[in-house]
Amino acid sequence: MGLILLEALGAGIVFILIIWWTMFSGRKRGELHEESEADDDAASSEEPPRRD
């Protein structure tokens, strides 16, 4: 019984580590600030230049 609980604890720790790794491994300085997000939204809403 104790071995099953130990294995479940180990699996839970591995699960938490995988989630932690995927959440914080993308950007070097964490999440974007609100100013950067607002600039990105404004830039993406502009239409691209037309090629005639």
C-alpha positions as CSV (number, residue, x, y, z in Angstrom):
1,M,0.0,0.0,0.0
2,G,2.8,2.4,0.9
3,L,4.5,1.7,-2.4
4,I,1.4,2.6,-4.4
5,L,1.1,5.9,-2.5
6,L,4.8,6.6,-3.1
7,E,4.4,6.0,-6.8
8,A,1.3,8.2,-6.9
9,L,3.2,11.0,-5.2
10,G,6.1,10.6,-7.7
11,A,3.7,10.8,-10.6
12,G,2.0,13.9,-9.2
13,I,5.4,15.6,-8.8
14,V,6.4,14.8,-12.3
15,F,3.0,16.1,-13.5
16,I,3.5,19.4,-11.7
17,L,7.1,19.7,-13.0
18,I,5.9,19.2,-16.6
19,I,3.2,21.9,-16.2
20,W,5.7,24.3,-14.5
21,W,8.2,23.8,-17.3
22,T,5.7,24.4,-20.0
23,M,4.3,27.5,-18.3
24,F,7.6,29.3,-17.7
25,S,10.0,28.1,-20.4
26,G,8.7,30.3,-23.3
27,R,9.8,33.8,-22.7
28,K,13.1,34.9,-21.1
29,R,11.6,37.7,-19.0
30,G,8.1,36.2,-18.3
31,E,4.8,37.5,-19.6
32,L,4.5,40.6,-21.8
33,H,3.6,43.9,-20.1
34,E,0.3,45.6,-20.9
35,E,2.0,48.3,-23.0
36,S,3.6,45.7,-25.3
37,E,0.3,43.8,-25.7
38,A,-1.5,47.1,-26.6
39,D,1.2,47.9,-29.2
40,D,0.9,44.4,-30.7
41,D,-2.9,44.6,-30.9
42,A,-2.7,48.0,-32.6
43,A,-0.2,46.7,-35.1
44,S,-2.1,43.6,-35.9
45,S,-5.4,45.5,-36.5
46,E,-3.8,47.5,-39.3
47,E,-4.4,46.3,-42.8
48,P,-1.4,45.1,-44.7
49,P,-0.3,47.1,-47.8
50,R,-2.2,46.2,-51.0
51,R,-0.3,44.9,-54.0
52,D,-1.9,45.9,-57.2
